[in-house]
Amino acid sequence: MGRFTVTDVVDMDVALHGRRFIVIEFALVTAVAAAIAVVSSVEWARVYAAFIAVNCATFMVLAAVRPRRQAPELKGVYLLTAYAMLLLFVPLYFPIAAVFTGARERAELRRART
């Protein structure tokens, strides 16, 4: 499938579905997950739902603030989409990956300037 970044996944999702749809979709999922985190009586479920809310909020913010780009040329776009959706259930994956992706992009920009 090749290497991809969080921003590739966001760009692909925005290109396929549109920015407004993605932001609304992930805002709703974030709200539902946060509500589950608040009302659940099972401690591990509260923590897990909170992590899912953070993942979805990160994805939503990235989709809202990233400039419009063409979707990356990736083979197996549907497999990548399924893989990315599974990663939403890995606690804190998207926030951590976004920090590393941003750091790498800034380093590449600094290298390009010199």
N, C-alpha and C positions, 0 to 999 in steps of 0.2 A: 504494500500500500504506500510506502514511502513515508518520509518525515513530514509532519505538519505541525503548525503552531496553533495556539488558541486563537490568534487573530485570523489565521486561515479559516478556521471553523466558523468564526463570527462572520467574516466576509462572505463565505459560501452560503451560510444560512440567510444573511441579508439579501444576497443576490437571488436566492431561490424563492424567498417568501416576502421580501420587502421589509424595510426598517420598521415601519409602524406596526406590522403584524408581530414581528419578533419582540419588540419592546412591550407591546400589550400582553403577548403570551407569557413572557418571562416575568412581567410585573404580577400577573395573576398567579402564576406558580409560586413566586416568591411570597405573595400574601398568604396563599393557602399553606405553604410549608411553615411560614412564621406562625400562623394561627395554630397549626398542629403542634408546633414547638411550645406554644404557650399553654394549650389546654390538655395536652397529653398527660396521663397519670403515670406513664412508664418513663423512667429517667433516661434510659438509652434512646428511646424514641424521641424524646424532647431534644436531646443533643444532636441526634442524626438529622431530624427535621430542621434544626437550626443551621446545620452545615449545608443541607440542601438549599435552604433559603439563601445562604451566602453565595453558594455556587451560582444559583439562578440570578441573583442580583448582580453579580460580577458580569455574567454573560449579557444581561440586560443593559448595564451601563456601557460595556464595550460596544454593543450594537448601536446604542444611542449616540456615542461620541466619536466613533471612528469615522473618518471621511469616507465617502462612497468610493469603493474600489471594485474593480472587476473580480469576480470570484476566482480564486487560484485554480490553475489547471491541475486538477488532481484526478487520477484514475480511480474508478470505483467510488464515485461521489455518494452513492446510496450506502455503500458499506461504511464510508467515512462518517456519514450522517448518523448511522446507527451506532457506530463506535463513540462518536461525540456525545450522543444522548445517554449512552451507558456511563460515560465519564461524569455526567452530571450527578450520578449517584455515588461517586467516590468523594468522600468528605474533603472539602477544601481544595479539590484539584484545580478548578478554574482560577481562584484567586492566586494560588501559588504559581501556577503556570503563567498567568498573566504578568506577574512580577518578573519572572525570569525572562519572558518574551520581551517585555518592555526594556529590561536591562540590556538584553542582547541587541535590540534594535537601536538603542541609544549608543551602544559601543560601536556598532556598524556605521552610524552616522558620524561619530567622532573620527573613526578611521577614514571615512570618505572625505572629510574636510581637510585632513592632513596630507 
